[in-house]
Amino acid sequence: MQDPCLSSNGPSNKLIFPMMALLAGILGGVFGIGGGMLISPLLLHVGIAPEVSSIIIIPSVSYISAHKINHDD
């Protein structure tokens, strides 16, 4: 049974998620903004429900924030 939160249209999800993460990382590094601000709209664009998108982003943003606070010079 296929997950209703994922869209079956377009490229394979196995390929699109790593590409989105790479793009978010590069753009986040270039512009100095968090990857969560970039990847969340991309996840919504591929058809993932907003609730699932938020659950995916929260742990990564929390980890990066905690790491930054502990290693701030």
C-alpha positions in Angstrom: 0.0 0.0 0.0 1.4 3.4 -1.0 1.7 6.2 1.5 -0.9 8.9 0.7 1.4 11.6 1.9 3.9 11.0 -1.0 3.1 11.9 -4.5 3.7 9.3 -7.2 4.0 11.8 -10.0 7.4 12.9 -11.3 10.9 11.5 -10.5 11.5 8.8 -8.0 11.5 9.9 -4.4 14.8 8.1 -3.9 16.4 10.6 -6.2 14.5 13.8 -5.4 15.0 13.9 -1.6 18.9 13.7 -1.7 18.9 16.4 -4.5 16.6 18.6 -2.4 18.8 18.2 0.6 21.9 19.0 -1.4 20.3 22.1 -2.9 19.1 23.3 0.5 22.6 22.8 2.0 24.3 24.7 -0.8 21.8 27.6 -0.8 21.8 27.7 3.0 25.6 28.0 3.0 25.7 30.6 0.3 23.0 32.8 1.8 23.6 32.0 5.5 20.1 30.9 6.3 18.9 27.7 7.8 18.2 24.7 5.6 14.7 24.2 7.2 13.6 27.4 5.5 14.6 26.0 2.2 13.7 22.3 2.4 10.2 22.7 4.0 8.7 24.5 0.9 10.5 22.0 -1.4 8.9 19.1 0.6 5.5 20.8 0.2 6.1 21.2 -3.5 6.7 17.5 -4.1 3.4 16.7 -2.4 4.3 15.9 1.2 1.6 16.9 3.7 2.4 20.0 5.8 2.2 18.0 9.0 4.8 15.5 7.8 7.0 18.2 6.4 7.1 19.9 9.9 7.9 16.7 11.6 10.8 16.1 9.2 12.2 19.6 9.6 11.9 20.1 13.4 14.6 17.5 14.5 17.2 18.8 12.0 16.7 22.5 12.9 16.8 21.6 16.6 20.0 19.7 16.2 21.7 22.4 14.2 20.6 25.1 16.7 21.8 23.2 19.7 25.2 22.5 18.0 25.6 26.2 17.2 24.8 27.2 20.7 27.3 24.7 22.2 30.1 25.6 19.8 29.7 29.4 19.6 33.0 31.2 20.0 
